[in-house]
Amino acid sequence: MRVSVIGCGYLGAVHAASLAQLGHTVTGVDVDSEKIAHLGAADPPFYEPGFADLLRSSLASGRLRFSTDYADAASCDVHFICVGTPQADGSRAADLAFIRASVAALIRVLEGQTRRTVVVGKSTVPVGTARSIAADLALTSPNTVLVWNPEFLREGLAVKDTLEPDRIVYGLEDGERGQFGARTLDQIYSQALGRNTPKIETDYETAELVKVSANSFLALKISFINAVSRVCDATGASVTDLSSALGLDERIGPKFLRAGLGFGGGCLPKDLRAFSVRAAQLGAAGLAELLDQVDRINLDQRDHIVELTAAAAGPDLAGQRIAVLGVAFKPGTDDLRDSPALAVAAKLAQRGAVIAVYDPAAGPNLPAAIPNLPLTVAATPADAVKGATAVLVLTEWPEFSNLDPTELGPLVARPIVIDGRNTLDPALWRQSGWEYHGVGVR
Ligand code: UGA
């Protein structure tokens, strides 16, 4: 099919290249000309494992092109909206400006078209947004059908999640038009559906809520285990063993029960907050309070790690050299959006600590992300820890669990390690003469 993908960030760019890979003819559209130039030259503007190869082969197939001009999408049968919905400035609600702008631009392209086209919303939006977009489209482009089709891809696994989704959800309007939208999307996703990927057809509101509920539930699991980790600290229990035992109950499951510095990134925090705001608007005060508490517990983990550092390295952090290993919001990405690790580094720097950061992917992005913070970006873990009075592991990149504490010991001023992700082997580090502190573990 001929499709356009409006918005070429993590979601849109991977979606566009994946659809081309699946045999569709794709035009990726974004207002950011620099991003479009990079994508068109097969040079990914962000780090995502497997994406560079996918982009290269999709461009080489001749089925993928990129443009800053919506008019280039005019001949497409299906238009995917993949623009960002970040947290609004000065508010906890979602900022829908990019959605509004993209729909307005799309309407100008679709206006007056006589054949049926399908607009597919993939961005994460507050419940009620799809119905209002459908009303706007109906005014000017009555032949256009809107489907809400949330995306569940994880950064770091975006290519796999896009090509092999674990579920497909369609939010549809009632009747024949909705069915037309559903059958059109079935053609787009024919390979995944052919593998019996579960599909749920529902209304707009449910489809919108599935997405924010999924992210909020993941956030809830993480904050639950982090809150429990404090009780483990107070009693000498091990949150790691506790998580393993909890995870064996298949009603609970083992995933998203890793205690540590908490969640961050461009999705979980802002979706949780936007859902809380929307729930409160809709009179669901209990849900809003629950989500707010999840957020508070999460943010509190960042202060907890700073206090743990101050308690171990001496209360006055001014002038102390502190090494931060890992600054991306999670391993497998160079994304620094709402990174818990970066927040801790910033808090330590505000208390006068001299910070050296090492991250296998996100290092080069640091100066732009925090232009005013005096951080040094180190080329290796060994460079980062030189002369440090504390070493903090804040993102669980696999290479950190393989660090040799006996090699790093002679480089530091004091052998204190704060394992903010419970990713190191405490016994190994202690045997090598280090003072080890984890989260909810002895
Ligand atoms: C998240 C969801 O997992 C995706 O399903 C969703 O599609 C995506 O948001 C989105 O809305 O676009 P992502 O932001 O890539 O994906 O990150 P996650 O893998 O969910 O991790 C989020 C955060 O939770 C990370 O900071 C991670 O370190 C933290 N985390 C995760 C924990 O602290 N403990 C855990 O046990 C698991």
Boltz pocket constraint, residues with backbone or C-beta under 6 A from the ligand:
constraints:
  - pocket:
      binder: B
      contacts: [[A, 124], [A, 151], [A, 152], [A, 153], [A, 154], [A, 155], [A, 156], [A, 215], [A, 218], [A, 222], [A, 255], [A, 256], [A, 257], [A, 258], [A, 259], [A, 260], [A, 261], [A, 262], [A, 263], [A, 264], [A, 265], [A, 266], [A, 267], [A, 268], [A, 271], [A, 329], [A, 330], [A, 331]]
      max_distance: 6.0
